[in-house]
Amino acid sequence: MTRIRLLADEYIRVYESPEPATLFCGSPGITRLDNGRIVTTMDNGNQWKDWKYTQVANLNKLGKVFVSDDHGGTFRQTGEYPFFHARPFAAGQSLYVLGHRQDLMIIRSDDHGETWSEPVKLTEGEKWHQAPCNVHYANGNVYLVMEKMGYTDFEGWGVASLAPVLMRGRIGDDLTRRENWTFASELVFSETVDDSKLDYFGVPFFNTTPKKKEQVAPGRTSAPIGWLESNVVQFVDPDHYWYDAAGRTFHLWMRSHTGGTGYAAIAKVVENDDGTMTTMLESAPSGKTMLFVPCPGGQMKFHIVYDQVTKLYWLVSSQARDSMTRADRLPADRYGLPNNERDRLQLHFSKNCIDWCFAGLISAGAGTQHSRQYASMTIDGDDLHILSRSGDERSANPHDVYFASFHTVRNFRELVY
């Protein structure tokens, strides 16, 4: 069998846990500053059980910041922070890292990531979630999504309780101040979607209820269906059905947890005349509600960036190739449900976020333990940098891995056809 040429299988390890079996590596985030510096973030935050934090030795050292001034050739650590699921982003002359530890938390740097402020809470007494997905800039603002838990009385993994919340901050304002952010209205999945009325396309794949998981095979359970890990995209092509000439509509492209593969969940946010933002479901031209759209790897955390040069959306995601094997017949080394493969990263491009063209495999692990997952990416000139949550035979399992790998797809625009 001919082996496909991988786009960026070689990598460097930005971070490696000193305790691979017990101290895990999560939340790879990445951005490029205007001066060319690459900034990456990650955390030792995979130590979760039923969405509750287990004891970590030093909460102040959960997250870590690394910088590179040679296009990812070498990295050095410049900061630490006491929260999870963070991403770095620039706004004006400042660099920020935003995440959560129950409440939203943020730190700021005014010297390109060399030194950092003390962490600041943006909320008080709330419970949030998210992953380091993309950041969007428009209308003099920065836009990104964090997810608020609408309720906490669920069993296991509570993705049905999540409400994706688009956040808007004015570039140049101090975004460590709560009053400088505008939060969109909340749309909780289980309060919005009646899964008993979803029919004809197999959602949900397994029989679950909004607050209770189901055992589908010995040692394998399915959480309720839901959405999570949200990206924000804006359509700038006037010919697109969902184009808004006023530039005040934003679409949320989210991981869909349904038990199936190959589609994302979507919603949209509209900016109102008074500056507020309203979240709602999208509709097809027929008027029918659209909750799911085609998305290769949409069953796992994915990352979308828009390239101004090609006018294309680029998608890094996990490749599924064996989601229909019965759960009770999976080999012991397969993690979770049949749709939960984590050992291959794939790259696609699209002009409209619906029709995706396969650009290639970025990296493929040598086995199920060799995870390449939860990647984030950024454009650096002609190259595309990818930061992955990765593992090998020393990992505790394909989910709980111990290093962050940095991959580069050279001249990525040459993949367009």
Stockholm file with secondary structure:
# STOCKHOLM 1.0

chainA/1-417         MTRIRLLADEYIRVYESPEPATLFCGSPGITRLDNGRIVTTMDNGNQWKDWKYTQVANLNKLGKVFVSDDHGGTFRQTGEYPFFHARPFAAGQSLYVLGHRQDLMIIRSDDHGETWSEPVKLTEGEKWHQAPCNVHYANGNVYLVMEKMGYTDFEGWGVASLAPVLMRGRIGDDLTRRENWTFASELVFSETVDDSKLDYFGVPFFNTTPKKKEQVAPGRTSAPIGWLESNVVQFVDPDHYWYDAAGRTFHLWMRSHTGGTGYAAIAKVVENDDGTMTTMLESAPSGKTMLFVPCPGGQMKFHIVYDQVTKLYWLVSSQARDSMTRADRLPADRYGLPNNERDRLQLHFSKNCIDWCFAGLISAGAGTQHSRQYASMTIDGDDLHILSRSGDERSANPHDVYFASFHTVRNFRELVY
#=GR chainA/1-417 SS CCCCCCSSCCCEEEEECSCTTTSCCEEEEEEECTTSCEEEEEESCCCEETTEECCCSCGGGSEEEEEESSTTSCCEEEEEESCEEEEEEEETTEEEEEEESSSEEEEEESSTTSSCCCCEESSSSCCEECCSCCCEEETTEEEEEEEEESCCCCSSCCGGGEEEEEEEEETTSCTTSGGGEEECCCCCHHHHCCGGGCCSSCCSSSCCBTTBCEEEETTEEECCCEEEEEEEECCCCTTSTTCCTTSCEEEEEEEEESSCCSEEEEEEEEECTTSCEEEECEECTTSCEECEEECTTTTSCCEEEEETTTTEEEEEEECCSCCCSCGGGSCTTSCSSTTCCCSEEEEEEESSSSSCEEEEEEEECSSTTSCEEEEEEEEETTEEEEEEEECCTTSSSSSSCCEEEEEEETTGGGGCC
#=GC SS_cons         CCCCCCSSCCCEEEEECSCTTTSCCEEEEEEECTTSCEEEEEESCCCEETTEECCCSCGGGSEEEEEESSTTSCCEEEEEESCEEEEEEEETTEEEEEEESSSEEEEEESSTTSSCCCCEESSSSCCEECCSCCCEEETTEEEEEEEEESCCCCSSCCGGGEEEEEEEEETTSCTTSGGGEEECCCCCHHHHCCGGGCCSSCCSSSCCBTTBCEEEETTEEECCCEEEEEEEECCCCTTSTTCCTTSCEEEEEEEEESSCCSEEEEEEEEECTTSCEEEECEECTTSCEECEEECTTTTSCCEEEEETTTTEEEEEEECCSCCCSCGGGSCTTSCSSTTCCCSEEEEEEESSSSSCEEEEEEEECSSTTSCEEEEEEEEETTEEEEEEEECCTTSSSSSSCCEEEEEEETTGGGGCC
//
